[in-house]
Amino acid sequence: MVYPIKVIGVGPGHEDYLTPAARKAAEQADCLVGGRRALRLFAHLGKETYLIDGNLSWLVEKLVQLWEDNRKVAVLVTGDPGFYSLSAYLKKHFPAEQLEFIPGISSVQVAFARIKRSWQDVRFVSVHGRPLEELREVVHPGQTVVILTDNNHTPRIVAEYLRGKVEGDPRVFICDSLTEPEETVVETRLSRVDQELTNSVMVIAYE
Ligand SMILES: C[S@@+](CC[C@H](N)C(=O)[O-])C[C@H]1O[C@@H](n2cnc3c(N)ncnc32)[C@H](O)[C@@H]1O
């Protein structure tokens, strides 16, 4: 049987938020490919590992080589693979039947649990490695917006960009390093955001 490349959602960080299915898939793999935090979750397994540190030029070639050598490969992604992850990139390079996706708990699910709100009507946008311009179209009264920020586009930079461009002074929740020991959840207003946090889900709500 041909073993697919498994793309495993490992959750937002802490092992308590790793599903049993994700854990099992990682245990069954011969080699794990992923970011530093994701790999750390499985360090105790002593598997062969390949670190993704931002540069992806080597990734497809390495995955093809491992797959052709009949190695069981798992690519670890944070949160859920279907939400702003490496999955889209992998789908461009591999046929669907060569990939299997294992869902994970998204940082957004945890953020909404922490702020005790529902998330069925929200809009999602990411400025993680992407331009800020598209925020302008989506942040408006009546719409709750989730923004994935990063260490360049921090909540402070995002708020600075939005001030004066959007109506009023909406409520803002900043949920940083969720499930990690340094987890921080802040509720404030757009006019007052000055947080320089680097791994955050930012929620902008008008009501
Ligand atoms: C490339 S996206 C991956 C999203 C992921 N697939 C998910 O479902 O959460 C990375 C962004 O997700 C958010 N994120 C991931 N883990 C987080 C955490 N533990 N706490 C807060 N935000 C997190 C941050 O906005 C980060 O810049």
PDBQT file of the ligand as one rigid body, heavy atoms in Angstrom, charges set to zero:
ROOT
HETATM    1  C1  LIG A 301       0.274  30.289   9.456  1.00  0.00    +0.000 C 
HETATM    2  S1  LIG A 301      -1.032  30.722  10.568  1.00  0.00    +0.000 S 
HETATM    3  C2  LIG A 301      -1.553  29.128  11.055  1.00  0.00    +0.000 C 
HETATM    4  C3  LIG A 301      -2.962  29.064  11.572  1.00  0.00    +0.000 C 
HETATM    5  C4  LIG A 301      -3.308  27.667  12.014  1.00  0.00    +0.000 C 
HETATM    6  N1  LIG A 301      -3.462  26.794  10.881  1.00  0.00    +0.000 N 
HETATM    7  C5  LIG A 301      -4.560  27.605  12.891  1.00  0.00    +0.000 C 
HETATM    8  O1  LIG A 301      -5.528  26.917  12.527  1.00  0.00    +0.000 OA
HETATM    9  O2  LIG A 301      -4.509  28.194  13.979  1.00  0.00    +0.000 OA
HETATM   10  C6  LIG A 301      -0.127  31.272  11.959  1.00  0.00    +0.000 C 
HETATM   11  C7  LIG A 301      -0.916  32.270  12.751  1.00  0.00    +0.000 C 
HETATM   12  O3  LIG A 301      -1.913  31.609  13.518  1.00  0.00    +0.000 OA
HETATM   13  C8  LIG A 301      -2.080  32.260  14.763  1.00  0.00    +0.000 C 
HETATM   14  N2  LIG A 301      -1.699  31.328  15.841  1.00  0.00    +0.000 N 
HETATM   15  C9  LIG A 301      -1.172  30.100  15.704  1.00  0.00    +0.000 A 
HETATM   16  N3  LIG A 301      -0.963  29.542  16.928  1.00  0.00    +0.000 NA
HETATM   17  C10 LIG A 301      -1.370  30.450  17.836  1.00  0.00    +0.000 A 
HETATM   18  C11 LIG A 301      -1.422  30.481  19.261  1.00  0.00    +0.000 A 
HETATM   19  N4  LIG A 301      -0.987  29.453  20.009  1.00  0.00    +0.000 N 
HETATM   20  N5  LIG A 301      -1.909  31.591  19.874  1.00  0.00    +0.000 NA
HETATM   21  C12 LIG A 301      -2.356  32.635  19.147  1.00  0.00    +0.000 A 
HETATM   22  N6  LIG A 301      -2.345  32.661  17.787  1.00  0.00    +0.000 NA
HETATM   23  C13 LIG A 301      -1.845  31.591  17.153  1.00  0.00    +0.000 A 
HETATM   24  C14 LIG A 301      -1.167  33.499  14.743  1.00  0.00    +0.000 C 
HETATM   25  O4  LIG A 301      -1.901  34.561  14.190  1.00  0.00    +0.000 OA
HETATM   26  C15 LIG A 301      -0.081  33.034  13.771  1.00  0.00    +0.000 C 
HETATM   27  O5  LIG A 301       0.624  34.121  13.204  1.00  0.00    +0.000 OA
ENDROOT
TORSDOF 0
